[in-house]
Amino acid sequence: MFYSPPVIPQKWQSAYEAHIQAVEQKVVVVAAWILLITVIVYHFSHDIRNFQSSNLLVTEFAIRMPVILVALASLSTHYFGQPRWPGRRLLRLMALSLMAMILSLLLLHLKKGSTEFHQISNGLVISFFGVSILSVRGLREWPLLFLLPMVIFSGLAVALDIPTDDFTPLFFDPLVMTAIGMIVMTALRHILTSEFLARQELREVASTDPLTGLLTRRAMEPLMDHELQRAKRTGAPFSLVLGDLDLFKRVNDTWGHDTGDLVLQETARRLGSGLRHQDALCRWGGEELLILLPDTPAEGARAVAEKLRQAMIPTIDAHGQPITQTISLGVASFQPDDTVDAIVGRSDDALYLAKHNGRNRVEVATPTEPDRQPIQPKVPRLRPGQTDAP
């Protein structure tokens, strides 16, 4: 488990980073409340714990103050949005302030010659374990959160002429708890990563067409909604291209559905290879395919659609049988006050026009396209899920 952590595929790296950031934000809130309450309670509990250092209360409070301030800043970030600090930074600040606090208290009592070192040792155990829990990202955080504070502590101990034998035994239990914390966090990280991968795999299965490997209609809809909102907010153009395979029913009727499936798969491959990584391609229904082109106005979308049309010209080898399969495409671009349904409707109208004008062509919807007088078609008008008539 610990030496072979789950590997995150490259395609999910950004989603995994967002997942870890969300976990960190949740840990920040819990850790901040725990630190705030624990530090204040410990500061005013000397008598209960039989800790004879009341003459150092002011100094100790000054040493604890950074932890209190960082905890308050973390809670303010969560509840009020200020300061706008990421969870990773807040966790690091909490861990470093906690290490600085407990090691400074140890130096203080070593220098003052206190005999209540069992109390400091307990504090070291709790603090070291707490810091290990705050290391959400694993061992990569440990040089900063543990090694650096310990190096500084050792240097200060030497500068203050504190014998090594006075404090070395105090670190045995804390280091044991640190090792336990390391194991606990590694196991939790393994569980979190495994759960993330399981969710991503389920989401991919639910959003991917099993035959073509393309996005499903349900998965495409939120992408179009997001692009629409971005266009309304920033004015960035985007376009939709709706394509439909010409006379596809003949393929199924002549060579069978297995061959039809192969044609659909090859179509998905050819169209996908002609798109950018930020474009989205989905199986809209039956032999219809919908393409989302972010940051692309109408003329650019026309050029893309034409390139995709030409990609279908070479014959498809279906088990040794060359099949000629063309595609008609309709293009529509974002207009002010648009809705997703309106853009899809215009692309559908443009596709209908491409079918009416002879198939195997690209047509672009104009702003007045929905208001045009209907043309008497030579072929029946198609809707998602229907097949192209011969």
TAMO-V936171 format. One record per residue. N is the residue number from 1. RES is the residue in one letter. SS is DSSP state (h for helix, s for strand, l for the rest). OMEGA is omega in whole degrees, 0 to 359 (999 if undefined). Layout:
BEGIN
N_RES_SS_OMEGA + N_RES_SS_OMEGA
END
This chain:
BEGIN
1_M_l_189 + 2_F_l_183 + 3_Y_l_179 + 4_S_l_180 + 5_P_l_179 + 6_P_l_180 + 7_V_l_179 + 8_I_l_177 + 9_P_l_183 + 10_Q_h_183 + 11_K_h_181 + 12_W_h_184 + 13_Q_h_182 + 14_S_h_178 + 15_A_h_179 + 16_Y_h_177 + 17_E_h_177 + 18_A_h_178 + 19_H_h_179 + 20_I_h_178 + 21_Q_h_178 + 22_A_h_176 + 23_V_h_180 + 24_E_h_179 + 25_Q_h_179 + 26_K_h_179 + 27_V_h_181 + 28_V_h_184 + 29_V_h_181 + 30_V_h_182 + 31_A_h_181 + 32_A_h_178 + 33_W_h_180 + 34_I_h_180 + 35_L_h_183 + 36_L_h_182 + 37_I_h_184 + 38_T_h_182 + 39_V_h_180 + 40_I_h_180 + 41_V_h_180 + 42_Y_h_182 + 43_H_h_184 + 44_F_l_182 + 45_S_l_182 + 46_H_l_182 + 47_D_l_181 + 48_I_l_183 + 49_R_l_182 + 50_N_l_181 + 51_F_l_188 + 52_Q_l_178 + 53_S_l_183 + 54_S_h_179 + 55_N_h_180 + 56_L_h_185 + 57_L_h_182 + 58_V_h_180 + 59_T_h_180 + 60_E_h_179 + 61_F_h_177 + 62_A_h_179 + 63_I_h_180 + 64_R_h_186 + 65_M_h_178 + 66_P_h_179 + 67_V_h_180 + 68_I_h_182 + 69_L_h_179 + 70_V_h_178 + 71_A_h_178 + 72_L_h_178 + 73_A_h_179 + 74_S_h_178 + 75_L_h_178 + 76_S_h_177 + 77_T_h_182 + 78_H_h_188 + 79_Y_h_185 + 80_F_h_179 + 81_G_l_178 + 82_Q_l_355 + 83_P_l_182 + 84_R_l_180 + 85_W_l_178 + 86_P_l_182 + 87_G_h_181 + 88_R_h_179 + 89_R_h_180 + 90_L_h_178 + 91_L_h_178 + 92_R_h_179 + 93_L_h_179 + 94_M_h_181 + 95_A_h_181 + 96_L_h_178 + 97_S_h_177 + 98_L_h_177 + 99_M_h_180 + 100_A_h_181 + 101_M_h_186 + 102_I_h_178 + 103_L_h_176 + 104_S_h_176 + 105_L_h_178 + 106_L_h_178 + 107_L_h_181 + 108_L_h_183 + 109_H_h_173 + 110_L_h_181 + 111_K_h_181 + 112_K_h_179 + 113_G_l_179 + 114_S_l_179 + 115_T_l_184 + 116_E_l_185 + 117_F_h_177 + 118_H_h_177 + 119_Q_h_178 + 120_I_h_179 + 121_S_h_176 + 122_N_h_178 + 123_G_h_177 + 124_L_h_180 + 125_V_h_182 + 126_I_h_184 + 127_S_h_181 + 128_F_h_178 + 129_F_h_179 + 130_G_h_180 + 131_V_h_178 + 132_S_h_178 + 133_I_h_179 + 134_L_h_181 + 135_S_l_185 + 136_V_l_183 + 137_R_l_172 + 138_G_h_189 + 139_L_h_180 + 140_R_h_180 + 141_E_h_191 + 142_W_h_176 + 143_P_h_180 + 144_L_h_189 + 145_L_h_182 + 146_F_h_187 + 147_L_h_181 + 148_L_h_178 + 149_P_h_180 + 150_M_h_176 + 151_V_h_179 + 152_I_h_178 + 153_F_h_181 + 154_S_h_178 + 155_G_h_178 + 156_L_h_178 + 157_A_h_177 + 158_V_h_181 + 159_A_h_180 + 160_L_l_179 + 161_D_l_177 + 162_I_l_181 + 163_P_l_180 + 164_T_h_182 + 165_D_h_181 + 166_D_h_185 + 167_F_h_182 + 168_T_h_181 + 169_P_h_183 + 170_L_h_185 + 171_F_h_182 + 172_F_h_180 + 173_D_h_177 + 174_P_h_180 + 175_L_h_175 + 176_V_h_179 + 177_M_h_176 + 178_T_h_178 + 179_A_h_177 + 180_I_h_178 + 181_G_h_178 + 182_M_h_180 + 183_I_h_181 + 184_V_h_183 + 185_M_h_177 + 186_T_h_178 + 187_A_h_179 + 188_L_h_179 + 189_R_h_177 + 190_H_h_180 + 191_I_h_180 + 192_L_h_181 + 193_T_h_179 + 194_S_h_178 + 195_E_h_177 + 196_F_h_180 + 197_L_h_179 + 198_A_h_179 + 199_R_h_181 + 200_Q_h_179 + 201_E_h_178 + 202_L_h_180 + 203_R_h_180 + 204_E_h_178 + 205_V_h_182 + 206_A_h_185 + 207_S_h_184 + 208_T_s_176 + 209_D_l_186 + 210_P_l_182 + 211_L_l_187 + 212_T_l_185 + 213_G_l_179 + 214_L_l_174 + 215_L_s_174 + 216_T_l_177 + 217_R_h_180 + 218_R_h_180 + 219_A_h_182 + 220_M_h_186 + 221_E_h_178 + 222_P_h_177 + 223_L_h_178 + 224_M_h_177 + 225_D_h_179 + 226_H_h_181 + 227_E_h_178 + 228_L_h_179 + 229_Q_h_178 + 230_R_h_179 + 231_A_h_179 + 232_K_h_182 + 233_R_h_187 + 234_T_h_183 + 235_G_l_180 + 236_A_l_181 + 237_P_l_168 + 238_F_s_183 + 239_S_s_173 + 240_L_s_175 + 241_V_s_178 + 242_L_s_181 + 243_G_s_179 + 244_D_s_180 + 245_L_s_183 + 246_D_l_175 + 247_L_l_184 + 248_F_h_180 + 249_K_h_179 + 250_R_h_179 + 251_V_h_180 + 252_N_h_183 + 253_D_h_185 + 254_T_h_187 + 255_W_h_177 + 256_G_l_185 + 257_H_h_177 + 258_D_h_176 + 259_T_h_176 + 260_G_h_178 + 261_D_h_179 + 262_L_h_177 + 263_V_h_178 + 264_L_h_180 + 265_Q_h_180 + 266_E_h_176 + 267_T_h_179 + 268_A_h_180 + 269_R_h_182 + 270_R_h_180 + 271_L_h_180 + 272_G_h_181 + 273_S_h_180 + 274_G_l_182 + 275_L_l_176 + 276_R_l_181 + 277_H_l_180 + 278_Q_l_177 + 279_D_l_180 + 280_A_s_181 + 281_L_s_181 + 282_C_s_172 + 283_R_s_188 + 284_W_s_179 + 285_G_s_180 + 286_G_l_177 + 287_E_l_176 + 288_E_s_179 + 289_L_s_180 + 290_L_s_183 + 291_I_s_175 + 292_L_s_182 + 293_L_s_178 + 294_P_s_176 + 295_D_l_183 + 296_T_l_176 + 297_P_l_188 + 298_A_h_183 + 299_E_h_176 + 300_G_h_179 + 301_A_h_177 + 302_R_h_180 + 303_A_h_178 + 304_V_h_181 + 305_A_h_179 + 306_E_h_177 + 307_K_h_179 + 308_L_h_178 + 309_R_h_181 + 310_Q_h_179 + 311_A_h_181 + 312_M_l_185 + 313_I_l_178 + 314_P_l_181 + 315_T_l_179 + 316_I_s_180 + 317_D_s_180 + 318_A_s_180 + 319_H_l_179 + 320_G_l_180 + 321_Q_s_178 + 322_P_s_182 + 323_I_s_175 + 324_T_l_182 + 325_Q_l_178 + 326_T_l_182 + 327_I_s_172 + 328_S_s_185 + 329_L_s_175 + 330_G_s_185 + 331_V_s_174 + 332_A_s_182 + 333_S_s_181 + 334_F_l_173 + 335_Q_l_178 + 336_P_l_179 + 337_D_l_179 + 338_D_l_165 + 339_T_l_178 + 340_V_h_180 + 341_D_h_180 + 342_A_h_180 + 343_I_h_178 + 344_V_h_179 + 345_G_h_179 + 346_R_h_178 + 347_S_h_177 + 348_D_h_177 + 349_D_h_179 + 350_A_h_177 + 351_L_h_177 + 352_Y_h_179 + 353_L_h_177 + 354_A_h_177 + 355_K_h_182 + 356_H_h_184 + 357_N_l_172 + 358_G_l_180 + 359_R_l_179 + 360_N_l_181 + 361_R_l_179 + 362_V_s_173 + 363_E_s_181 + 364_V_s_178 + 365_A_l_176 + 366_T_l_180 + 367_P_l_181 + 368_T_l_184 + 369_E_h_182 + 370_P_h_184 + 371_D_h_182 + 372_R_l_176 + 373_Q_l_181 + 374_P_l_177 + 375_I_l_177 + 376_Q_l_187 + 377_P_l_171 + 378_K_l_176 + 379_V_l_179 + 380_P_l_175 + 381_R_l_186 + 382_L_l_175 + 383_R_l_182 + 384_P_l_178 + 385_G_l_178 + 386_Q_l_178 + 387_T_l_180 + 388_D_l_181 + 389_A_l_179 + 390_P_l_999
END
